[in-house]
Every structure is written in C-alpha cells, then in structure tokens.
Amino acid sequence: MAELPTLLELHNVRVIGMGEEIVVLAHGFGTDQSVWQHFIPHLLDDYRMILFDNMGAGTTDPEYFSFSRYSTLHGYADDLLSILEELEVQSCIYVGHSVAGMVGCLASLERPELFTKIITISASPKYLNDMDYFGGFEQEDLNQLFAAMQSNYKAWVSGFAPLAVGADIESQAVQEFSRTLFNVRPDIAFSVAKTIFQSDLRSMLPNVTVPCHILQSNKDLAVPVVVADYLHHTLGGPTIVEVLQTEGHLPQLSSPDVVIPVLKRHIAGCL
C-alpha cells in the first residue's frame, strides 16, 4: 500500500534562499506559488523564503481537496499554521496575495507571535457591497460569475483572466494566469471562488494586532481602492497603505518592475 503524502508534500512546500529572516509567500485564487516567479530572484540572497500551494491549486492532488474543510477560509489558515509548525518557524514576515492576505490575518489571530508583519497585496475582507461598505460587487454580479463558471469553465477563464489582470488577452501575465486557472479542476475552482467571494471577515479585523502593510493597485476589478482604506482604519494593529501605480488584481505578474522594489521596501522596513 502506497504511503500517504506528508503535509509538506501535499502543499509542494519549498524553502529557498540564503538569509536568516523568513519570508512566507502565499498565493491567491486561481494561481499557485509560480505567481511569485518574478519576485523570488530578488530575495534569494537576503531571505529564506517559504513557498507553498494552497490545497485545490492545479499543482496539488485534487483527491486531497476537502469541500467541507475549505468551505470557509479557516481551513486555509489552519493549513498555513500547520506548515509553519512543521517547518518549526518561530517568526516570519508573511506576504499574502488576494485571499491569502486575509488568510494570514486569520492565522495571526491564533498565533500572533509567529508574524512580525503581514503584507497584503490586493486583499479584501468582503467583496459584496453592503450598507456602509463598498466591496465592488452586487450579489447579482457574483451569481452571473458563478453561473458562467459552471456552464463553461474554459470560456469563463478566457473571459475572466484578462479582466482580472487588467491587460490584453495576448499579454504574458494574462496567459500565465489563464494557465494556472485552467490547471484547477472546475468543480474545485467553483467551490473556492464561492467561498472567497461570499466571505465576510470584517468582524475579525479589529482583533488583528500584527502590523499590516496594505498594497493595492489603483485600478483593480476585484478590489476597489477604498477597500485598502477600510482595512487601514479597521485593522487592530499598526497599518501602512501604499497604492501602487498599477492596474489589475495580480500586479506581481502584470507589473513586476513596479511591485518588486515596493515589496522589497516593505519587507525590509525601509519606508
């Protein structure tokens, strides 16, 4: 009987780099750790990086994806803490793109001492508009998105990727995002998208005491700029906001020349 894969094998965990200080790079929906490809070479000499794939990413075994476990974002936060525990990490700088930004905040509620700072890129606690909150989407928008995913996943990816990246369909970043989206099993992609887009983590934000650096594109289909301001005023610990002169939800893919120096500054604390 074949041995079951270990936690680190399940998540394709890699630890690379020469430095003492640990930086965790966590990816968002529809991507995998390759979303950091432009950034990794710039940290190799100064930091030890931990990279991993969220369960359900196209690079993971779909047989190990639990629809019940990942019906809330707490499942991903538990995975993150388990990976850090397995690697015996005592302290790290956490960089989370999109939903991974909120996953890091959730994990910090359980183990605040693990995180010296959390850096979010294009993160949002709630995507739906509410009474005094602008998340960017009405429920009808999301219903149409979910219906399109279910009726023809390939066609949905072809339409969604350029909108999310904020670039032409021929661009390298759009092709890269399309590739990782196509790798995700459609039923898993649908389930994960529903969990993320219907989530509301606003109530937990005041309890997050770890310093948070909030990076946000000035034009992003999924996250309006005002969300960064909302995070700034609602998170419980010290916060810094920087609006990037970039377009799209995946600026580390579409505008690496802009994002790399900014991210390096925030990691090093040279602000």
VMD Tcl script that draws the C-alpha trace (Angstrom):
set ca {
  {0.00 0.00 0.00}
  {1.40 3.41 -1.05}
  {2.41 5.79 1.70}
  {0.25 8.87 2.14}
  {1.99 12.12 1.19}
  {3.23 14.31 4.04}
  {1.78 17.75 4.72}
  {4.78 19.41 3.07}
  {4.47 17.15 0.01}
  {0.73 17.82 -0.30}
  {1.37 21.56 -0.49}
  {4.55 21.33 -2.61}
  {6.39 23.29 0.08}
  {9.76 24.78 -0.92}
  {12.25 26.52 1.35}
  {14.80 28.51 -0.62}
  {17.21 31.41 -0.11}
  {20.26 32.27 1.95}
  {19.10 34.70 4.64}
  {18.24 34.28 8.30}
  {14.93 36.11 8.17}
  {11.98 34.09 6.88}
  {9.52 35.41 4.31}
  {6.40 33.38 3.55}
  {4.93 33.98 0.08}
  {1.27 32.90 -0.18}
  {-0.76 32.94 -3.41}
  {-4.41 33.74 -4.13}
  {-7.29 32.15 -6.05}
  {-6.57 30.51 -9.40}
  {-2.80 30.67 -9.08}
  {-0.05 28.69 -7.35}
  {3.39 29.54 -6.00}
  {4.60 30.30 -9.55}
  {2.79 33.66 -9.27}
  {5.92 34.83 -7.36}
  {8.33 33.85 -10.15}
  {9.47 37.42 -10.95}
  {9.99 38.25 -7.32}
  {11.88 35.21 -5.98}
  {15.30 36.04 -7.52}
  {15.31 39.42 -5.77}
  {15.02 37.86 -2.29}
  {17.26 34.80 -2.64}
  {20.41 36.39 -1.22}
  {18.86 38.13 1.77}
  {15.97 35.97 2.99}
  {14.84 32.40 3.46}
  {11.58 32.02 1.55}
  {8.79 29.55 2.20}
  {6.59 28.87 -0.82}
  {3.63 26.51 -0.97}
  {0.49 25.74 -2.95}
  {-2.96 26.05 -1.42}
  {-4.92 22.82 -1.48}
  {-7.07 22.92 -4.61}
  {-4.46 24.73 -6.73}
  {-3.81 22.98 -10.04}
  {-0.43 21.79 -8.80}
  {-1.97 19.86 -5.87}
  {-3.70 16.49 -5.91}
  {-7.47 17.17 -6.16}
  {-8.18 13.94 -4.29}
  {-6.98 15.64 -1.11}
  {-9.21 18.70 -1.52}
  {-11.93 18.68 1.13}
  {-15.02 20.65 0.08}
  {-16.17 20.89 3.70}
  {-12.77 21.94 5.13}
  {-12.38 24.68 2.54}
  {-15.95 25.93 2.69}
  {-14.55 28.70 4.91}
  {-11.19 30.46 4.87}
  {-10.33 28.98 8.27}
  {-9.28 25.75 6.52}
  {-6.54 27.62 4.66}
  {-5.44 29.43 7.83}
  {-5.14 26.07 9.61}
  {-3.04 24.74 6.70}
  {-0.73 27.75 6.91}
  {-0.20 27.29 10.65}
  {0.40 23.55 10.19}
  {3.04 24.20 7.52}
  {4.83 26.76 9.70}
  {4.69 24.38 12.67}
  {6.06 21.50 10.60}
  {8.97 23.71 9.48}
  {9.50 24.84 13.10}
  {9.16 28.50 12.15}
  {9.31 30.80 15.19}
  {8.84 34.10 13.38}
  {8.24 35.26 9.81}
  {7.23 38.09 7.52}
  {4.09 36.98 5.71}
  {3.21 38.20 2.20}
  {-0.29 37.23 1.08}
  {-1.80 37.95 -2.32}
  {-5.56 38.43 -2.62}
  {-7.43 35.97 -0.37}
  {-4.11 34.84 1.15}
  {-3.83 38.27 2.75}
  {-6.96 37.60 4.79}
  {-5.84 34.02 5.45}
  {-2.68 35.42 7.05}
  {-4.77 37.75 9.21}
  {-6.94 34.82 10.32}
  {-3.85 32.74 11.18}
  {-2.44 35.65 13.18}
  {-5.48 35.57 15.48}
  {-4.40 32.08 16.58}
  {-0.63 32.69 16.67}
  {0.17 36.44 16.61}
  {3.75 35.86 17.78}
  {4.52 33.96 14.56}
  {4.17 37.05 12.38}
  {6.41 40.11 12.68}
  {4.35 41.74 9.92}
  {1.72 40.86 7.35}
  {1.97 42.38 3.86}
  {-1.18 42.10 1.78}
  {-1.47 42.64 -1.96}
  {-4.98 43.16 -3.40}
  {-6.66 41.82 -0.25}
  {-10.30 42.30 0.70}
  {-12.34 41.28 3.76}
  {-15.62 41.35 1.78}
  {-16.28 41.54 -1.96}
  {-20.00 42.31 -1.75}
  {-21.36 45.79 -1.29}
  {-23.16 46.35 2.00}
  {-24.98 49.19 3.76}
  {-21.92 51.33 4.59}
  {-19.35 49.28 2.74}
  {-18.22 49.22 -0.90}
  {-16.73 45.87 -1.83}
  {-17.19 46.26 -5.57}
  {-19.79 43.57 -6.35}
  {-23.55 43.17 -6.11}
  {-24.90 39.66 -5.44}
  {-26.28 39.56 -8.98}
  {-22.74 40.12 -10.36}
  {-21.48 37.15 -8.37}
  {-24.44 34.96 -9.35}
  {-23.60 35.60 -13.00}
  {-19.92 34.84 -12.39}
  {-20.78 31.54 -10.64}
  {-23.24 30.56 -13.40}
  {-20.62 31.24 -16.08}
  {-18.06 29.11 -14.21}
  {-20.49 26.22 -14.02}
  {-21.80 26.36 -17.57}
  {-18.46 26.55 -19.42}
  {-15.34 26.80 -17.28}
  {-12.90 27.19 -20.18}
  {-14.91 30.02 -21.70}
  {-15.17 31.67 -18.28}
  {-11.39 31.53 -17.79}
  {-10.81 33.06 -21.23}
  {-13.03 36.00 -20.31}
  {-12.12 36.39 -16.65}
  {-8.31 36.27 -16.87}
  {-7.86 39.48 -18.96}
  {-10.37 41.35 -16.76}
  {-8.67 40.27 -13.54}
  {-5.15 41.00 -14.79}
  {-6.26 44.24 -16.44}
  {-4.40 43.54 -19.65}
  {-4.84 42.33 -23.20}
  {-5.50 38.62 -23.74}
  {-2.15 38.31 -25.55}
  {-0.16 39.64 -22.61}
  {2.22 37.26 -20.85}
  {0.59 37.89 -17.47}
  {-2.88 37.01 -18.81}
  {-1.55 33.86 -20.43}
  {0.16 32.88 -17.18}
  {-2.95 33.47 -15.07}
  {-5.05 31.58 -17.64}
  {-2.62 28.65 -17.44}
  {-2.89 28.32 -13.66}
  {-6.68 28.78 -13.75}
  {-7.05 26.06 -16.41}
  {-5.00 23.74 -14.18}
  {-7.60 23.92 -11.40}
  {-10.32 21.28 -11.56}
  {-13.52 23.21 -12.48}
  {-15.65 21.96 -9.57}
  {-12.88 22.90 -7.13}
  {-12.43 26.33 -8.75}
  {-16.17 26.96 -8.43}
  {-16.22 25.92 -4.76}
  {-13.16 28.04 -3.88}
  {-14.47 31.08 -5.77}
  {-17.79 30.82 -3.96}
  {-16.09 30.56 -0.56}
  {-13.90 33.59 -1.27}
  {-16.43 35.89 -2.93}
  {-19.17 35.19 -0.34}
  {-16.83 35.61 2.65}
  {-17.14 38.43 5.16}
  {-14.20 38.80 7.52}
  {-14.82 42.39 8.58}
  {-15.69 41.47 12.16}
  {-12.31 39.86 12.81}
  {-10.20 42.80 11.55}
  {-10.12 44.79 14.83}
  {-8.66 41.71 16.56}
  {-5.67 41.56 14.19}
  {-2.84 43.18 16.17}
  {0.14 42.24 13.95}
  {1.43 45.23 11.92}
  {-0.11 45.15 8.43}
  {1.22 46.70 5.23}
  {-1.56 47.06 2.67}
  {-0.53 47.22 -1.00}
  {-3.22 47.83 -3.59}
  {-3.39 48.54 -7.34}
  {-5.02 51.86 -8.17}
  {-7.31 50.01 -10.58}
  {-8.46 46.50 -9.71}
  {-11.56 44.71 -10.99}
  {-11.90 42.64 -7.81}
  {-10.89 45.12 -5.09}
  {-11.72 48.86 -5.18}
  {-9.03 51.17 -3.77}
  {-11.39 52.22 -0.95}
  {-11.06 48.69 0.48}
  {-7.40 49.40 1.28}
  {-8.54 52.48 3.21}
  {-11.17 50.39 5.00}
  {-8.51 47.86 6.08}
  {-6.27 50.73 7.21}
  {-8.95 52.10 9.53}
  {-10.38 48.77 10.75}
  {-7.39 46.51 11.45}
  {-6.47 46.46 15.14}
  {-2.69 46.89 14.82}
  {-0.43 49.45 13.13}
  {-1.07 49.76 9.37}
  {0.63 51.28 6.35}
  {-1.12 51.69 3.00}
  {0.59 52.08 -0.36}
  {-1.44 52.42 -3.54}
  {0.57 51.06 -6.47}
  {0.57 52.78 -9.84}
  {-0.53 49.51 -11.42}
  {-3.63 48.08 -12.98}
  {-5.14 44.69 -12.20}
  {-5.58 42.19 -9.40}
  {-2.24 40.41 -9.94}
  {0.31 43.25 -10.12}
  {3.20 40.95 -9.18}
  {2.55 39.20 -12.53}
  {1.48 42.13 -14.69}
  {3.73 44.90 -13.32}
  {6.71 43.20 -11.61}
  {9.02 46.17 -12.28}
  {6.72 48.37 -10.16}
  {5.91 45.81 -7.48}
  {9.38 44.32 -6.82}
  {11.04 47.46 -5.36}
  {7.90 48.34 -3.35}
  {7.60 44.85 -1.88}
  {11.30 44.74 -1.06}
  {10.96 48.06 0.77}
  {8.03 46.84 2.84}
  {9.72 43.54 3.68}
  {12.92 45.32 4.75}
  {11.02 48.06 6.60}
  {12.76 50.81 4.61}
  {9.75 53.11 4.35}
}
mol new
graphics top color blue
foreach p $ca { graphics top sphere $p radius 0.5 }
foreach p [lrange $ca 0 end-1] q [lrange $ca 1 end] { graphics top cylinder $p $q radius 0.2 }
display resetview
